[in-house]
Structures are given as structure tokens and as C-alpha cells.
Amino acid sequence: MKKHWGWGLADSALTEQEIRDTVPLVIEQLGFGGSEVQMPVPLESAQLPAPRLKPGDLADITVADRRNRAVHALGKAYRDVVRGFRGDFANAPDFVAYPRSERDVERVLEWADTQHAAVIPYGGGTSVVGGVEPRGLEAYNGIVSLDVSHMDRVLEVDVASRAASVQAGAAGPVVEEQLKQRGLTTRFFPQSFEFSTVGGWIATRAGGHYASGPTHIDDMVESIRAITPRGLWESRRLPASGAGPSPDRLLLGSEGALAVITQAWLRVVPRPEYKQGASMRLPDFAAGCEALREVLHAGLSPANCRLIDGEEAPGDDPRPLLVLGFEGSLDVAAELSAAQRICRKHAAEDIAESAADSWRGAFLQAPYLRDILVSVGVMAETFETATTWDRLDGLISDVRDAAQSAVIEVCGRPGRVTCRLTHVYTDGAAPYFTVLAPVARGEEIDAWDAIKVRVSDALLAAGGTITHHHGVGRDHMPWYDQQRPEPFAAALRAAKNAVDPAGLLNPGVLVGLNHRRAAD
Ligand SMILES: Cc1cc2nc3c(=O)[nH]c(=O)nc-3n(C[C@H](O)[C@H](O)[C@H](O)COP(=O)(O)OP(=O)(O)OC[C@H]3O[C@@H](n4cnc5c(N)ncnc54)[C@H](O)[C@@H]3O)c2cc1C
């Protein structure tokens, strides 16, 4: 059973005393944080609107209890965690449907059409961009959250082609457990792996474990099967195809606005036999970027490659930490050595592997830690982008400045703004920023929204994208609108009109709420 707010399961929630015990550590680490610990509003006292619609013929696959409605009201961004913490579920769906088959998905869409209800496809609910929050949908008669998590099986494995057919609702550990029995794996481990699902990864073009090479789920998708209000959308299984624009490409990143993804064939790999890693410290971040650019240009493709600000990395060393890892079915020692040699030319110094281990531990614990930070009055949020190497240094410095000055203006004192590179390419890299700041209780949402506008404007002005892997959702729409060409936006509106003429699916995401008028 998921917690009704924040990250994790209900039975993993910390007690007030456990949180209180962490306060001195937080203050020592960050230099700020309130000594007053607040606890979340219990589910029984949370604010949920009365449901407007009853499920009628869908009663056999729906639930409408408080926990389910609350869990499906919000994603997992900082602004979601805060609102859940305060018991604010103003946009809760009327009920949650749990289809067990594609026919059930069709039934929900047919029912929604007759009722003029909005349908929000929901996988693991880990969206950090307002993708699953039914916000601003007053024009609809009601809202259904369509949670596909009961459709979670690996249906078929084609060993010869190294591909697996997986149902969309399978979360990371559920897919991996089933593939492991065949000696296979997706090697796709986003930080949200514990709860995010195959359908969610495809719908948001998620970025996974590989830091170079096949970084996005796009690279692993062989074909997709989905249900639209106008019928089944299934692409052919092919290793490659030059036959016109790809149907899969339109569903990748469609964020629940075009179809409900029900299954996909994913390219899988044998579990790697060889893994080798190393950690290094660089004199400064720019030297680390230069080193990685050269590593990529040398044709090397590290599976793990994280360049982390000294302030964010574990340990007392203020220099940036580089975590490098290679893996494969052949020995990767030579590749690791070659990458290290290049990095040493940029004054990188080898350090003990344990630094990388402790960073990995912190990485996996981060979502749990954020819930504690909310309890002690610390703003904690991340945002990410990608840009070409020629603009990378400028973007990082502009965005850091924008974030830091916005924090001072909004929160009244400096916070901590750190950066790491999460993914690297021959032509650029993906910087990922973390903002930690003291924030007045009750002002968290307005404060973060003001900072988000400033950093998002700075990202676009510096030549970045509004997102490298978190998706667009409702939160990124103003910047997505600015970065996409208008003829493409018109084509997307027309596509939406063709497959979802009544505008039932995730209204307001990718296509504005008034899309029908605009497409005419
Ligand atoms: C702590 C944390 C760490 C994260 N780390 C990463 C990371 O490393 N890499 C990364 O890419 N992202 C990351 N994210 C963001 C998030 O996990 C991804 O966007 C993920 O792909 C969402 O998957 P989900 O199953 O939770 O989808 P949801 O949050 O349920 O939905 C996301 C969007 O996809 C749509 N959708 C979901 N399922 C379907 C479906 N079956 N058919 C059609 N549309 C659907 C929804 O309508 C919504 O628009 C992180 C988030 C958190 C909170």
C-alpha cells in the first residue's frame, strides 16, 4: 500500500522521533533547516472533493476509497509532496479504474465518452511534471484515473531476437524479476525504478541507467501496443525500419494524451558478465566536462558516467567526483583504462571506489530523504536539461546563477544549488540540478513555482531543452510550447483530434485544453 503522500509504501513512513533524530544531521550538512518538525496531515483529515461521477458499469474494476483517490491525485514532484503532506488533494479523481485487460481499458474509454469524463492514464505515479494530476479539468463532468498497474506481466520472450513483450503496468522490479528467470534484463534503471512502469517510461521517454549509448527507453522499444478512443494502435515488430515517420515515435513521449499504452516489445540484454568501475576527482567541473567529451569522442561508451559537484558528492573532498563504469559480455577492463587515461590528462585523480558506492546509496535514498526535508522546512527539488558541448559551460553557469539568485530573492537567503551530469553524448550532455533551500512553512509552493519559472527561462535562453528525461506534463507546457516549432504543434493537435476526438485522454498535457478549436 503506497503512502498517501511522498515516496514509498505506507509502512516505510518514518515516525516523528525518527525524523527528529535526523534534524541535527540535516542542519549540519546544509547549514539550514528548521528545528521544528512538522508531521503530515493524516489521510483521514485530508481535503478531498466529493466525487462528481459514479462508476456505474465500471464498478467491477474501480475503487473510490480515500487512499486510492489521494494517491492518484498527485505525482511526486516537490510541489506534489508538499501538497500531499498538507493534506491538499483538491484535484483528486472521482475514482480509480484498475483494468486487468485491454478490453477493460476500452470499457473505461467508452464509458468516459458517454459521460464526458477525463481519463488520466497512470503507471507508477512518479511523474515530476504534473503529468498525472487532473488539474484544471472543471469543464469535464468527472475524472477517472486509469491505473494500469495490474497489467504487469512479461508475456513472451523471443530469445533469438533478444526481445520481450511486457505489459505496460509492470514496475521496474516486477519486469526485472520475470526477465531474470531467463537470464535477461532491460538494464533500464531510472532512479524511480522501484515504482515507475514500462508504460510510464515509454509515455515520458524516460532516461535510465546507461549514461551513454542507449540512454532513453526510446532505444529499447521495438514495438508498442496501445488503445486509443478510436481503436487499437499496434506497430509491427521490426529491428529497424525506414517506412515513413515511425508510429512508435509518436507514442514515445505521448504522456497519456494520445493513447493508453498496454504492451510493448522491449529490446533486452543478457545480464552483463563483466563490470568494472572507477572513481576520480577532477580539479573543477569544467575540466570534468572536457574529459568526458574526449572520452565520448574516443568512441568509448561508459554505462555509468556521473560527474557530480563536490558539494553534492559524498565525503569532504570539495572537488567534483566522477563515477565511471563499463559493463558488457566481453571484458571491459581495457575500455575503463582508456577512459581513465583520458581523464588523467585533464588532471583527474584516482580515488577509492567506496566514494562511488556511497554516492549510489545516497542516489537511491534521495526520494525518501526528500520527505524528511519537507518535514523540517527545507525545499528540495531537481530539474534537468541537455545541451550541446559548445553551450554546456555557459548553460551550467547561467542556470546556477539564475537558481541561486532566485533562491535568495524568494527564500531570503542562499540555498544550495548543485549540478551533476547524468548522461553524456558525442555532441553534448545532460546536466541535472538540485536546489536545497530554507523555505517558510506554508509558502513552499509559491516559492518553488517562482524559482522554477526563473530556472526554466534560463535553461531555454542558454540553449537547453526544458527536459532531457522528466517529460512535459502540465508543469513544463509553457516552455515546451516555446521550444517546439509551431507547425509541429499544429500536427500534434491534429493527431490528438484524430485518435481522441472528444479530448478524453490526459487533457491539457502536450496539447492545450482548447485543442479542438485550435486544430479546426
Ligand atoms: C525520485 C524520482 C526519481 C526519478 N528518476 C527518474 C529517472 O532516473 N529517469 C527518468 O526518466 N525519470 C525519472 N523520474 C520521473 C518519472 O519516474 C518518470 O517520468 C517515469 O517514466 C514515470 O513513470 P510512471 O510509471 O511512474 O508514470 P506516471 O507518473 O504514472 O505517468 C507519467 C506520464 O505518463 C502517462 N502514462 C503512464 N502510464 C501510461 C500508459 N500505460 N499509457 C499511456 N500513458 C501513460 C501519464 O498519463 C503521465 O502523463 C523520477 C521521478 C522521481 C519522483
The ligand as a MOL file (V3000), in Angstrom:
LIG
                    3D

  0  0  0     0  0            999 V3000
M  V30 BEGIN CTAB
M  V30 COUNTS 53 58 0 0 0
M  V30 BEGIN ATOM
M  V30 1 C 12.5790 10.2650 -7.1600 0
M  V30 2 C 12.3450 10.2730 -8.6220 0
M  V30 3 C 13.3490 9.8660 -9.4760 0
M  V30 4 C 13.1520 9.8770 -10.8460 0
M  V30 5 N 14.1540 9.4300 -11.6550 0
M  V30 6 C 13.9690 9.4100 -12.9830 0
M  V30 7 C 14.9910 8.9230 -13.8410 0
M  V30 8 O 16.0590 8.4850 -13.4100 0
M  V30 9 N 14.7450 8.9390 -15.1690 0
M  V30 10 C 13.5580 9.3840 -15.6770 0
M  V30 11 O 13.3860 9.3590 -16.8850 0
M  V30 12 N 12.5940 9.8530 -14.8880 0
M  V30 13 C 12.7470 9.8660 -13.5640 0
M  V30 14 N 11.7470 10.3170 -12.7530 0
M  V30 15 C 10.4700 10.7440 -13.3460 0
M  V30 16 C 9.4670 9.5740 -13.5300 0
M  V30 17 O 9.8460 8.4780 -12.7240 0
M  V30 18 C 9.4160 9.1530 -14.9880 0
M  V30 19 O 8.7850 10.1680 -15.7300 0
M  V30 20 C 8.7160 7.8140 -15.2300 0
M  V30 21 O 8.9430 7.4040 -16.5570 0
M  V30 22 C 7.2320 7.8420 -14.9540 0
M  V30 23 O 6.7570 6.5100 -14.9310 0
M  V30 24 P 5.4260 6.1370 -14.1510 0
M  V30 25 O 5.1050 4.7290 -14.4500 0
M  V30 26 O 5.5370 6.4880 -12.7290 0
M  V30 27 O 4.3940 7.0730 -14.8860 0
M  V30 28 P 3.3000 8.0390 -14.2640 0
M  V30 29 O 3.9330 9.0050 -13.3500 0
M  V30 30 O 2.1740 7.2400 -13.7440 0
M  V30 31 O 2.8330 8.8030 -15.5840 0
M  V30 32 C 3.6980 9.6730 -16.2550 0
M  V30 33 C 3.0270 10.1330 -17.5530 0
M  V30 34 O 2.8760 9.0240 -18.4250 0
M  V30 35 C 1.4920 8.7580 -18.6750 0
M  V30 36 N 1.3260 7.3040 -18.6280 0
M  V30 37 C 1.6960 6.4610 -17.6240 0
M  V30 38 N 1.4090 5.1970 -17.9680 0
M  V30 39 C 0.8410 5.2500 -19.2050 0
M  V30 40 C 0.3310 4.2680 -20.0900 0
M  V30 41 N 0.3260 2.9670 -19.8040 0
M  V30 42 N -0.1700 4.6790 -21.2710 0
M  V30 43 C -0.1860 5.9850 -21.6040 0
M  V30 44 N 0.2830 6.9580 -20.8040 0
M  V30 45 C 0.7930 6.5840 -19.6220 0
M  V30 46 C 0.7280 9.5040 -17.6080 0
M  V30 47 O -0.5680 9.8720 -18.0440 0
M  V30 48 C 1.6300 10.6860 -17.3440 0
M  V30 49 O 1.4090 11.6810 -18.3010 0
M  V30 50 C 11.9110 10.3130 -11.3790 0
M  V30 51 C 10.8920 10.6910 -10.5100 0
M  V30 52 C 11.1000 10.6800 -9.1420 0
M  V30 53 C 9.9950 11.0770 -8.2320 0
M  V30 END ATOM
M  V30 BEGIN BOND
M  V30 1 1 1 2
M  V30 2 1 2 3
M  V30 3 2 2 52
M  V30 4 2 3 4
M  V30 5 1 4 5
M  V30 6 1 4 50
M  V30 7 2 5 6
M  V30 8 1 6 7
M  V30 9 1 6 13
M  V30 10 2 7 8
M  V30 11 1 7 9
M  V30 12 1 9 10
M  V30 13 2 10 11
M  V30 14 1 10 12
M  V30 15 2 12 13
M  V30 16 1 13 14
M  V30 17 1 14 15
M  V30 18 1 14 50
M  V30 19 1 15 16
M  V30 20 1 16 17
M  V30 21 1 16 18
M  V30 22 1 18 19
M  V30 23 1 18 20
M  V30 24 1 20 21
M  V30 25 1 20 22
M  V30 26 1 22 23
M  V30 27 1 23 24
M  V30 28 2 24 25
M  V30 29 1 24 26
M  V30 30 1 24 27
M  V30 31 1 27 28
M  V30 32 2 28 29
M  V30 33 1 28 30
M  V30 34 1 28 31
M  V30 35 1 31 32
M  V30 36 1 32 33
M  V30 37 1 33 34
M  V30 38 1 33 48
M  V30 39 1 34 35
M  V30 40 1 35 36
M  V30 41 1 35 46
M  V30 42 1 36 37
M  V30 43 1 36 45
M  V30 44 2 37 38
M  V30 45 1 38 39
M  V30 46 1 39 40
M  V30 47 2 39 45
M  V30 48 1 40 41
M  V30 49 2 40 42
M  V30 50 1 42 43
M  V30 51 2 43 44
M  V30 52 1 44 45
M  V30 53 1 46 47
M  V30 54 1 46 48
M  V30 55 1 48 49
M  V30 56 2 50 51
M  V30 57 1 51 52
M  V30 58 1 52 53
M  V30 END BOND
M  V30 END CTAB
M  END
